Amino acid sequence: MIIRFADMEIDTERYELRRKGERIAIEPLVFDLLVHFVTHPNTVFSRDDLIEVVWSGRIVSDSTVASCIKSARKALGDSGKRQIYIKTLQRRGFQFIGIIDKDQEPFAAQTRKSTALRAKYIEPSLIVLPFKAITDHPAIHVFAEGLVANLDAILNRIPLLRISSPASSYADRDVAPTARIIHEETGVDYVLEGNVQTLDNQIRTNIQLVDAKSGFRLWAGQFEQPQNDNKGNMDSAVIAIIAKLEPQLNRAIYNSVRTNEDEPSAQALYLEASGILALKGWHIDTFSEAADLLRRSAALDMDFALAPAYLSLILALGHRVGLLGEREQTREEAIQAAELALQLDNMDSTVLGFAGCAMADLGLVSRALPILKNAVELNPNNAQAWAALGSACLIDNNPELAVTYLTRGIDMSPLDNRLAVWEALLALALMLTHELEAAQARAELACQRDDRTYLSRVVLAAVLLCRRMPEAAQQALAEAYRIKPDLSDTEIDALITAKLGKQLRALC
């Protein structure tokens, strides 16, 4: 179908925007947004309305929506000041005010095929209930409210997890509803609830994750902070809770996907691949299994950007550290997957973080750096993007910035499944800044986090060599060869430089 207004045409069959017959380059999400606007002229849409339709209800930041609106205006020759087609209504939303050709109405039922396909999959959802302040003190009430707000914001970084918004409606109820009642009222899959109290000069937070459908408690934890610096207490509480909560939530989502008897959708395959890596670690067998699932995901929905983005990261890292064979073929597939993901959606922080990390691991650092900087600007809570930015800076011979960014990513996700790799890269950066004691501590922690990763053992061996501890360095290198018997000189040199690699091998 062709929709015309002024000198513009939108071709919904060929997915093209044209001005006077000339095709205008436009991102798929921006195209979806324009189609939605022109099929509902003069209708006011809030930010949430647009997210529900264009992003299929996924959690995206205000800046992502604003960027999409800006790109749509630019494609039409419009702007924020010169609002000829898309008008901003303060505190209300956005409205398409262009005059559609009379013979083009009605359009309300017209949607892109890809959008319809995405809408068929119901993504996992969670609601964070207001935490109850057991101690009746203003500071504790403020702490409880702040804790919920921070947890809500950070949980938004989990791809495909929808955070339900009406949680505040439960705050004023005299009797807290059960998780099963909340599921019946909102349809959410998981409920996060808790309480806060003071006890012996400590702030104690009790929290639990509940399967809303069954009412079964999946996880519970108790956390304590000293009752002094409020900001410090808040930051430490959030980090401590997320560290324990996020793995349990990933496990619950993975188990739900695995036990679903329906034909898997593109999104379900993505979640399964993500769950495999989160629960089983980053190894040659999990890389291969996850890559196959992501290829199937990308083939099922050719507009689903997360699948090729994550595929590119796995292939690129596997290529860099030797976890996947057929290196040149793997490299080429990784580049193609990253380019496809960026073409499909260059406004999603997660997509940018994955694709940018892949570019960096493949040595395309000048391409990777602006992508990763955009990722952390769009979502400052994207720990993976911060760590990837640090890795890119390390490759770009800027170890000082690498230390800063890697530390930030690690601090935001203290129990993330990728920490064995991130900690090893941070140890390398610290070694290059001559902070050898700190580098050794990080490298040892990386080895502790995953006993099946050779990469951290090679890094530890290099650090120990720099600290003039040859026997310990030789032992660490022997552990690396035990884990990966076919570990090549090239793989070692690519990680720690040819000079250090040669010195290490001379010890054997």
Buried (B, 14 or more C-beta within 10 A) or exposed (E): EEBBBBEBBBBBEEBBBBBEEEEBEBBBBBBBBBBBBBBBBEBEBEBEBBBBBBBBBBBBBEBBBBBBBBBBBEBBBBEEEEBEBBBEEEEEBBBBEBEBEEEBEEBEEBBBEBBEBBEEBBBBBBBBBBBBBBBEEEBBBEBBBBBBEBBBBBBBBBBBBBBBEEBEEBEEEEEBBEBBEBBEBBBBBBBBBBBBBBEEEBBBBBBBBBBBBEBEEBBEBEBBBEBEEBEEBBBBBBBBBBBBBBBBBBBBBBBBBEEEEEEBBBBBBBBBBBBBBBBBBBBBEBBBBBBEBBBBBBEBBBBBBBBBBBBBBBBBBBBBBBBBEEEEEBBBBBBBBBBBBBEBBBBBBBBBBBBBBBBBBBBBBEBBBEBBBBBBBBBBBBBBBBBBBBBBBBBBEBBEBBBBBBBBBBEBBBBBBBBBBBBBBBBBBBBBBEBBEBBBBBBBBBBEBBEBBBBBBBBBBBBBBBBEBBEBBBBBBBBBBEBBEEBEEEBBBBBBBEEBBEBBEEBE
